[in-house]
């Protein structure tokens, strides 16, 4: 009798152990870990936004979704990361969108898409024509767009004072470095600058040695942090707007429960929405720092800024039709009115 009771007890505990192990395995299987790639240094607010998203998501999903954040190109540059996200081998990222996969991914960088950070937020948020174009293009590449992050307006940093800086189309008597993209080259030349496509890594030394007179492609922050020792003038043209995108593999996204998707979207939306206001405050802060460092800020009054915007839209945009298509640009132009 005692042997039978002991055997029964042993079987009971064995079954309990098997059940517990099965439950633990089930819970482990439900946990989703996403590698999240960033391209900026850990100190940059974009990288900090990923950590803020991580904190909210892991707390509100009660650990069902874990975000492993890798800033500063630790998982590769943005072109490599994008390809990996398409495959699902990297699950998520906050990166530039590489236009070699589809030129439409560059459409958010159209010159003077808006003249204020509020205007850019409207153009680069869900519901806008531009946002829909980017979203559709990513969808075809097996990538899901969560939101676009506002990094900030671009200006021109110069080692010499340009001629007639407020008048577009007038020779500025200055050679500036541009990124090897039509949108940068055409915009700079229509502003009145001569251009060259020096590699970014060589830009500082090229300005220092007089190979070129300056560059377009960076915010006041980048000009302060990386170029303040070689530039003497900064013009906040605000003609181009730097942006990155929170993206996730479509395959991975489809495997996340709707409940957890909503948590992720809530966290991402909060960071994306405030990024545009932060970019504006950051621009003001670093223009002041540039001035304190001895760089003269050639400010552009509101009236002249509006004239610049109108000139570039009417002159530069038609030149970009071969990239984006006339119909697409007309649709975007119509949405600005």
N, C-alpha and C positions, 0 to 999 in steps of 0.2 A: 504493500500500500504506500509506504513512504517512498519507495523507489519510483512508483508511478507519479506521486505528487512532485517529487524532485524533477522527474523528466518533464512533467507538464510545465513546471516553473521555468525550466531551461528553454523549452520551446517558446514559451510566452516572451521571455526576454530576447530570444533570438529573433522572433518576429518583430518585436519592437525595434530592435537594432536595425533590421533590414528596412523597416518602414522609415525610421529616422534618416538612414542613409539615402533612401530614395527621395525623401522630402528635401534633404540638403542638396542633392544633385539637381532636383527640380528648381530650387531657388537659385542655384549657381547658374543653371541654364538660362534663367530669366534675366540675369544681369547682362547688360550691354555696355561694353567699353568702346568708346570712340577716340581714336587718335585725332587730335585737332592741331593742324599745322598753322603756324603764324609766320610772317615774314619780317616783322619788326622786332627791335630790341625789347627786352622785358620791361624797360622803363617807359616805352611809348604807350600812349593811352589805348591804342588799338589792342596791344597785347594785354593790357590790364582789363580791357573789356572781356576778353576770353576767360580770364580768371574769375571775373564777376559772374559770367554766365555759368561757368563750372560750379561755383558755389551754390547758385540758385537751383540749377538742374539736379545736382546730387542730393541736395536737401529735400526738394519738393517731389522727387521721384523715389525718395527713401532708399537711395542707393541702387535703384534699378538701372539707372544710366550713369555711367562714370565717364568723365571727360579727362583724357590725358593731354595736356596742353604742351606743345613744343614750339616756342617762339624762335625768332631770329634764324629762320631758314634751317633749323636743325634737321628737318625731314627732306630738305632739298629746296631749290629755288621755286618760284611760283609756277613756272611752266612744268617742272617735274611733278610738283604737288598736284597740279590740276589733272595731269594724266593719271596719277595714282588715285585721285578721288573718282575719276571716271570709272576706273576699274574696281573701286571699292577697297583697295589695299590700304589707302588712307581714307578715313571715313568722313572727315570734316575739315574745314579750313577757313581762315580769314586771309584772303590773298587778292592780288591783282588778277584780273581776268585776261588771260593771254589771247590776243586777237588772231593769232595764227590758226586757231581752231575755227574761228568764225569772226570776220571783221565786225559783225554786229555787236560783239561783246565790248567794242570800243566806243559805241555810240553815246555812252554816258559822258564821254570826254569831249563832246562837241563844244567848240569855243562859244562862250557867252550863252550857254544853255540857260543860264540865269545869272543875275548880277549880285545876288545876296545868298547867304547860307540858307535862309528860309526858302528862297526860291529853288535852290538846289535840292533841299530836302523834299520839296514838292515833286520835282522832276525825277528824283531817284528813289521814290517810295511807291509801294503798291498802289495801283490805280492810274498811274501816269502812262503815257504812250511809250516813253523811253524805257521805263521799268518793264513793261510788258514785252517789249522787243528783246531785252536782255534775258528775261525769264524764259521766253519761248526758245531762244537760241540755246540756252543752257539745257533746257529740257530735251532738246534733240541730241545733246551730247551726253545724256544720261547723268546729268547733274541737276540737283534741286537747289534753287535759289531761296535762301532763308530771308535775307535782307541785304541792302547795300549800306556800307559804312562810310560816313563822310570824313575824309582825311584833311581836306582844306583847299583853299584857292591857291593858284600858282601865280607867281610874279616874275619879274626879271631882275636879276642881280648883275651889276655892272661895275667895272673898274674905272670907267670914264663916263662923263655926263653925256647922254645922248642928245641929239638935236631934236627939238620939237617933240618931246615925249608924249604930249597929250593929243597929238594929231595923227590919226591912222593914215597909212599910205604915203607918209612923208618920210624921206630918207633919214634914218636915225644916225647915220655915220657910225655904225657899230656892228661888229661881227659877233654873233652869239651862238653858243652851243645849243642844239636841240636834240631831243630823242629821235631815233630813226623811225618816226611815225609821221604820216602825212598830215595829221591833224595839228601836230606841233610845228612842223616846217611851214605849212601854208599860213597858219595863224601868225607866226613870228614875221614872216615875210610881208604879209598884208599889214602888219603893224608898222612896217618900215625898216625892219632889221635884215641884214644879211645873215645867212645861217651856215653852220657846219655841223656835221654829225660826229663829233669827237666822242669816244667812249666816256661814259659817266665817270669811271675811275680816274680818267686823265683830265677831267674838267678843272679841278683846282689848280694843278700845275700849268695847264694851258692858259688860264686867266693870269696866273702869277708871272708867267714868262711872256705874255703878250701874244700868244698864238691866237687867242680870241679875246674879245673884250668883256664877255660875260656869258650868262646862260639863262634859259627859260626852262622851267620844269620842277621848280621847288617852291615850297611855301616859305613864309617869312621865318618859320621855325628852322627849316633845313638850311636856309641861307645864313641864319645866325649860328647854328651849331657847327656847320661845315665850311662856310665860305666867308665869314665876317672879316677874316684877316686879308682877303684878296679883293673884296668888293668895296666900293665907296658909295654906291648908289643902289637903292632898291625901289622898284616901281611896282606897286600893288595893282597890276592890271586886272587881276581876278578874271582873266579871260578863259582859263582852264581850271578844272576842279579835279583834284586827286581823290580817288575813291578805291576802296577794296570791297570785297563781298564775302559775306558769310555763306558758304556753300556746303552741301553734303551730298554724298553719293545717293542717287535715286534708289538704288537697290537697298542700301542700308536704311534709308529713310522709310521705305515701305515695310521694313521689318520691325520698326519701332511702333509700339502701340499708340493709338490715337490720343490716349490720355497723356502719355509721355511726350508725344509730339507737341501737344498744346503747352506743356511746361517749357519745352525748349524754345518754342516760338515766343512765348511770353518774355523769357529772359533775353532772347536776341532782340526782340522789338524794343525793349527798354534801352538797350545799349545803342542800337542803331538810331533811335529817335533822338537821343541826346547828343550823338556824335556831331551833328551839324552845328548845334549851338556851341558845343565845346570847340569845334574848329574855328568858329568866329572869335570866341574869347581868346583862343590860343594865338590867332593871327594878330590881334590887338596887342597881346602881351609881347610877342616876339618882334613886332615892328618897333615897340618901345625899346626893347633890348638892343635891336640893331642901331637905333638912334643913339643910345647910351654908349655903344661901341664905336661911334664915330661915322656910321653909315647914314648918309642923307636919304630920307624918305621922300620920294617925289610923288606926293599924294595926288589923286585924281578926283576933282570935284564931281558931284552927282550928275550935273548936266553933261560934262565931257565924257563921263563913263557911259551914259546912255547913248551918246553919239558914237563912241567906240564900239559898243555892242551892236548897234544898228549897222554900222559899216562892216563889221566882221561877218555878221549874219548874211548880209546882202552880197558880200564880196567873196568870203572864204567858203561858206557853205556850198555854193554851186560847184566849187572845185572839188568838193568831197562826194559829189554825186556818183562818181565812178566807183567809190568804195561802198557807200550805203544805199545808193539808188535814189533817184529823184523823188519817187513816190514816198519813200520812207521819210526823207527830209521835209517834204511838203506836209506830211502828216504831223511831224514833230513841230514844225513851224506853226501850223494851225493850232496846236495845243498850247502854244505860248501866248496866244491872244486872249 
